Amino acid sequence: MARLGELLEAQRLGCELAGSPLYATVLGAVGADLAKGGPCCRLLLPYAGSSFGDAVVLRFLAGVHALVLTGRAPRLALHYPSAGGSPGPSLESDFRAVVESHEAELAESLLRPVQTNEVGRCVPLLCGYLVLGESGMPLRVLEVGASAGLNLWFDHYRYEAAGLSVGPASSPLRFEEPFTGSPPAMDVMPTVAVRRGCDLDPIDPGTEAGVTRLRSLVWPDQTDRRLRLDAAIDCIRGEPPVVDAADALEWTGRHLAEAAEGLRTVVVHSIVLQYMPLDVRRRFVETVEDAGARATDDAPLAWLRMEPAGDVAETRMTTWPGGTNRVVATSGYHGPPVRVNATD
Ligand SMILES: C[S@@+](CC[C@H](N)C(=O)[O-])C[C@H]1O[C@@H](n2cnc3c(N)ncnc32)[C@H](O)[C@@H]1O
C-alpha cells in the first residue's frame, strides 16, 4: 500500500510539473481514496508492486478519460476541457463517482499499456533527422514502439522558428517556435524513401475507436497537445503509416538483416525502452549495435532515440560506420520546448 501511495504521489507531482493541474487535483483525490480503501484503491491495489515505468496510474486515468470522451461520464465531462468543460468544485467527488460506477470496465482498461502517440516528440527527433538529411541520402525510417505511427509522418508536419521553416506550409500540424535557444539548421527536410513501424498493439488512427484511444491518453487539460494530435490525425487521413503488430526485438532484427543499399537506415524510438523487459531491452540494443558494426558508407545506419534522462528527455543519435554518439536535443517528455545540442 505504501508503494502504491508513492507511485500516486510521483505521478501527481509529474502531472503538476508537466502542466496538468486537473490530473494533479484528481490524483490528490485518488490518494485520499486509497487511504480509505475506496473504489480507486480496489482497482489499483493489484498493481501495488508495479514500477513507475509501468505507468499504471496513467492507464487508470486514460480509462476514465475514455469514459468521458464517449459520453458515459457526463457529470465528470463538465470538468474536463477535452470534453468542453472546466474544472469545478465537485471534480474530486464526480471523479470518484465515475470510478465507483465503472469498476469492471476500468479494471479492463488497467490491463492496456500506455500508448500515447505524442507528435510533439517529432520536434526533438527532427534535430536528428535534419543532421541525417545533410548528406542528401534518402532515409529508410524504422520506428519501434510506434503506437499509431503518427511520428513516422514527421516530414509532413511544419516546423517554424526564428524566421526559418521546414516541412509543407499547408500541413494541418504546425510547430511554431518550439525551440529554446537557437533552432537547428532547417534548410532541407530529408527525403523519406521507406517508412515503417512496429508496436506490440498498434492503434489504428483511421477508426473511431483508435482516435478515442489516442485522445484518452492525452491529459484532458492540455489543449495544445490535443490540438496537435487532432492535426496529425488529419494529416495522415487516407494514407495511415504502416505499423506492424510485432515485438521490437524480432522486428528490428528482421528489418536490419535486409540490405538497404543507397538508403540511410534510421532505427528510431521515443519513450519506449522503459516498457521493454530488461533482457529484451539489452538484446534490442545489441541488435542495433551489431547492425551498426556491419554498416557501410553505401548502407549507413543511425539510431535515433528520445528517452528519459531524469527530469528531461534526451534525444541521442549514434551513426555508423564509426559509431559516433551524441545528444542532439533535450526537451520535455512530450517534446517542446526543445533545446538543440550542437555537440555532445
Ligand atoms: C509511451 S508509447 C510511445 C509511442 C510513440 N513512440 C510516441 O512517442 O508517441 C510506448 C509504445 O511502445 C510500445 N511497446 C512497448 N514495448 C514494446 C515492444 N517490446 N515491442 C514493440 N512495441 C512496444 C507500446 O505498445 C506503446 O505503443
The ligand as an ORCA input file, in Angstrom:
! r2SCAN-3c Opt
* xyz 0 1
  C       4.589      5.575    -24.492
  S       4.225      4.845    -26.020
  C       5.179      5.883    -27.107
  C       4.665      5.832    -28.518
  C       5.463      6.652    -29.533
  N       6.818      6.149    -29.621
  C       5.477      8.112    -29.193
  O       6.493      8.613    -28.719
  O       4.468      8.792    -29.430
  C       5.180      3.329    -25.991
  C       4.783      2.374    -27.097
  O       5.739      1.311    -27.121
  C       5.061      0.102    -27.397
  N       5.903     -1.011    -26.947
  C       6.276     -1.306    -25.685
  N       7.065     -2.412    -25.662
  C       7.203     -2.817    -26.943
  C       7.896     -3.893    -27.580
  N       8.599     -4.771    -26.878
  N       7.813     -4.011    -28.912
  C       7.077     -3.118    -29.643
  N       6.400     -2.092    -29.092
  C       6.454     -1.921    -27.767
  C       3.752      0.267    -26.649
  O       2.748     -0.603    -27.148
  C       3.434      1.735    -26.891
  O       2.627      1.945    -28.011
*
